[in-house]
């Protein structure tokens, strides 16, 4: 039952936001009593923490799977972007923004976890890109990996990127192109242009 509650809570938090969804809402949606939820979670904050960790681990497993496919580094980044878009496809609220605003301690915890995980993935991608001749040899890998993380984190900041002006799917597409154009070699640019042309023809 605990996992079912987490699954339903995650769905509702992503669709409606952390602030607006109550324990009553989750109980009603599941057809159970609120007391049943409280047998597994002491309060809403604890449920949110467990839900966020569950979603994080799910996404991490998906990213690890993509990295295990041994695609070229540019294709790998586009596969990760596609995977991220699938995770956000039903998102009507901005859960990360609301998490930061209303539950800053949980936000800080998950941001640190995301940085450790994503930074390692990005460093590995950059190193393989340099070794394969897709990325320039003179790039500062540690610097670029941190800039990449910071920018992707801020894309969710609706104060800077209001969704009516910057739809998330388009802005992630634009940022990935921006990131890659700064580091690719001529060999890498050929592959990048294939993805850009495919997007243009869609």
Backbone torsions as a table, in degrees:
resi	resn	phi	psi	omega
1	UNK	NA	-37.7	-179.3
2	UNK	-58.0	-44.2	-179.7
3	UNK	-66.5	-35.8	178.2
4	UNK	-65.3	-39.0	178.0
5	UNK	-64.5	-44.5	179.4
6	UNK	-60.9	-43.5	-179.1
7	UNK	-62.5	-46.4	179.9
8	UNK	-67.7	-41.2	179.2
9	UNK	-61.7	-42.6	179.5
10	UNK	-60.0	-45.7	179.2
11	UNK	-59.3	-44.2	-177.8
12	UNK	-73.3	-39.5	178.7
13	UNK	-63.6	-41.0	-179.7
14	UNK	-67.5	-39.1	-177.4
15	UNK	-77.7	-38.2	-169.2
16	UNK	-116.3	-15.8	179.4
17	UNK	101.9	150.6	-178.1
18	UNK	-66.5	-35.3	-173.7
19	UNK	-72.8	-42.7	-170.7
20	UNK	-80.9	-24.8	-178.3
21	UNK	-81.3	126.4	179.3
22	UNK	-104.0	168.4	175.7
23	UNK	-63.4	-34.7	176.2
24	UNK	-61.9	-41.9	-179.9
25	UNK	-59.9	-45.1	-178.8
26	UNK	-65.3	-43.8	179.4
27	UNK	-61.1	-45.9	180.0
28	UNK	-63.0	-41.0	-179.3
29	UNK	-64.3	-34.4	-177.9
30	UNK	-89.7	-12.7	-177.7
31	UNK	72.4	32.9	177.8
32	UNK	-125.4	172.0	178.0
33	UNK	-84.9	154.4	176.8
34	UNK	-62.8	-30.4	179.1
35	UNK	-59.9	-35.8	179.2
36	UNK	-62.7	-40.9	178.0
37	UNK	-62.9	-41.8	-177.1
38	UNK	-72.4	-11.5	173.0
39	UNK	-74.8	-19.5	-179.5
40	UNK	-106.9	-25.6	-177.1
41	UNK	-135.4	132.0	-177.4
42	UNK	-67.5	-32.8	-177.4
43	UNK	-161.4	177.3	-177.6
44	UNK	-65.0	-37.8	-179.4
45	UNK	-60.8	-41.0	178.5
46	UNK	-65.6	-40.0	177.8
47	UNK	-63.5	-42.2	179.0
48	UNK	-62.4	-43.0	179.4
49	UNK	-60.4	-47.4	179.9
50	UNK	-63.7	-38.5	-179.5
51	UNK	-66.4	-45.8	179.9
52	UNK	-62.0	-42.1	178.5
53	UNK	-64.6	-38.9	178.7
54	UNK	-63.3	-45.3	179.0
55	UNK	-64.9	-41.1	179.3
56	UNK	-59.5	-47.1	-178.4
57	UNK	-66.5	-34.7	177.7
58	UNK	-63.8	-45.7	179.3
59	UNK	-66.4	-40.7	179.0
60	UNK	-59.9	-42.1	178.2
61	UNK	-63.0	-40.1	178.5
62	UNK	-63.8	-42.1	178.7
63	UNK	-65.8	-42.9	178.8
64	UNK	-60.3	-39.0	178.7
65	UNK	-63.3	-44.7	179.6
66	UNK	-60.7	-41.7	-179.3
67	UNK	-67.5	-27.1	-179.0
68	UNK	-75.3	-10.7	-177.1
69	UNK	-79.8	-9.0	177.1
70	UNK	56.8	43.4	174.5
71	UNK	-79.1	166.5	175.1
72	UNK	-67.5	153.9	-170.0
73	UNK	-57.2	-34.2	-179.1
74	UNK	-71.6	-45.9	177.2
75	UNK	-61.8	-37.5	179.0
76	UNK	-59.1	-44.5	179.4
77	UNK	-64.4	-38.1	178.3
78	UNK	-68.9	-34.6	176.1
79	UNK	-66.7	-39.4	177.7
80	UNK	-65.0	-39.9	178.3
81	UNK	-63.8	-42.9	178.7
82	UNK	-61.1	-42.4	178.7
83	UNK	-63.1	-43.3	178.9
84	UNK	-62.0	-38.6	179.4
85	UNK	-65.4	-35.4	176.9
86	UNK	-64.9	-36.3	178.5
87	UNK	-66.7	-29.2	-175.4
88	UNK	-99.4	3.2	-169.0
89	UNK	-61.2	-31.0	-179.3
90	UNK	-102.1	11.0	-174.0
91	UNK	-75.4	117.7	177.8
92	UNK	-105.1	-32.9	174.0
93	UNK	-95.9	-179.9	174.0
94	UNK	-112.4	89.5	-173.2
95	UNK	-59.7	-38.5	-178.8
96	UNK	-65.4	-40.3	179.7
97	UNK	-65.2	-43.4	179.4
98	UNK	-67.7	-37.5	177.5
99	UNK	-60.8	-43.6	179.0
100	UNK	-63.3	-38.7	-175.2
101	UNK	-77.2	-43.4	-171.5
102	UNK	-104.0	-21.4	-179.5
103	UNK	-134.7	65.2	-171.9
104	UNK	-60.9	-31.7	-179.0
105	UNK	-68.9	-41.2	177.7
106	UNK	-67.5	-39.7	178.8
107	UNK	-60.7	-44.7	-179.2
108	UNK	-63.7	-40.0	179.6
109	UNK	-62.9	-48.1	-175.9
110	UNK	-72.3	-31.4	178.3
111	UNK	-65.8	-39.6	177.8
112	UNK	-65.0	-42.0	178.5
113	UNK	-64.5	-42.1	179.2
114	UNK	-63.4	-40.7	-179.4
115	UNK	-62.4	-47.5	-178.4
116	UNK	-59.5	-44.6	-177.5
117	UNK	-71.2	-49.7	-174.9
118	UNK	-71.1	-35.3	179.6
119	UNK	-62.8	-41.4	179.4
120	UNK	-65.6	-42.0	177.9
121	UNK	-61.2	-42.7	-177.5
122	UNK	-69.5	-41.1	177.1
123	UNK	-60.5	-45.0	179.0
124	UNK	-61.2	-42.4	179.6
125	UNK	-63.0	-43.6	-179.2
126	UNK	-65.8	-42.4	-179.6
127	UNK	-63.3	-45.1	179.5
128	UNK	-66.2	-33.5	178.1
129	UNK	-65.4	-40.5	177.6
130	UNK	-67.4	-46.3	-178.9
131	UNK	-62.1	-34.1	-178.3
132	UNK	-87.1	-3.0	179.2
133	UNK	81.8	12.5	178.9
134	UNK	-85.9	-32.0	179.5
135	UNK	-114.6	153.1	-178.3
136	UNK	-62.9	145.0	-177.3
137	UNK	-72.5	-23.0	-173.4
138	UNK	-94.1	13.4	-179.6
139	UNK	-75.2	150.3	175.9
140	UNK	-90.9	98.3	-171.0
141	UNK	-61.3	-45.4	-177.9
142	UNK	-65.2	-38.0	178.8
143	UNK	-67.0	-48.7	-176.5
144	UNK	-65.2	-37.8	-179.7
145	UNK	-63.4	-35.8	179.6
146	UNK	-75.2	-39.5	177.0
147	UNK	-63.1	-40.2	179.3
148	UNK	-61.0	-44.8	179.3
149	UNK	-64.5	-46.7	-178.4
150	UNK	-60.3	-43.9	-178.7
151	UNK	-65.3	-44.8	179.0
152	UNK	-63.6	-34.2	177.6
153	UNK	-66.4	-41.8	-176.4
154	UNK	-76.4	-17.3	176.3
155	UNK	-58.9	-28.4	179.3
156	UNK	-82.8	-2.1	179.5
157	UNK	-80.9	105.3	-174.2
158	UNK	-72.3	-14.6	174.4
159	UNK	-69.1	-39.4	-179.5
160	UNK	-86.7	-40.6	-177.8
161	UNK	-123.3	75.5	178.3
162	UNK	-58.6	135.4	-171.3
163	UNK	-64.6	-27.3	179.1
164	UNK	-68.7	-23.2	-179.8
165	UNK	-100.6	-31.0	-177.0
166	UNK	-129.9	81.4	177.0
167	UNK	-56.2	138.0	-172.0
168	UNK	-60.4	-39.4	-178.7
169	UNK	-61.2	-44.0	-178.7
170	UNK	-70.5	-39.9	-175.6
171	UNK	-70.8	-33.8	176.6
172	UNK	-69.3	-37.8	176.4
173	UNK	-62.4	-46.9	-179.1
174	UNK	-64.7	-40.0	-178.0
175	UNK	-68.8	-38.8	178.9
176	UNK	-62.0	-41.8	176.9
177	UNK	-63.2	-43.7	179.0
178	UNK	-58.8	-45.7	-179.8
179	UNK	-61.2	-47.8	-175.1
180	UNK	-71.9	-37.8	-179.8
181	UNK	-60.0	-27.2	-179.2
182	UNK	-78.3	-14.1	-172.8
183	UNK	-127.1	-11.0	-173.9
184	UNK	-76.4	153.0	169.4
185	UNK	-88.3	-178.4	175.5
186	UNK	-60.4	-38.8	177.4
187	UNK	-62.0	-43.9	179.3
188	UNK	-68.2	-34.8	-178.8
189	UNK	-63.5	-35.7	178.2
190	UNK	-60.5	-43.3	179.5
191	UNK	-69.9	-41.9	178.4
192	UNK	-58.8	-44.7	-179.3
193	UNK	-62.5	-31.1	176.7
194	UNK	-62.7	-42.7	179.2
195	UNK	-69.3	-38.6	179.5
196	UNK	-66.6	-41.9	178.9
197	UNK	-65.4	-37.0	177.5
198	UNK	-63.5	-42.0	178.9
199	UNK	-63.4	-42.3	-177.6
200	UNK	-64.3	-34.2	-177.3
201	UNK	-84.5	-9.2	-179.4
202	UNK	-68.5	NA	NA
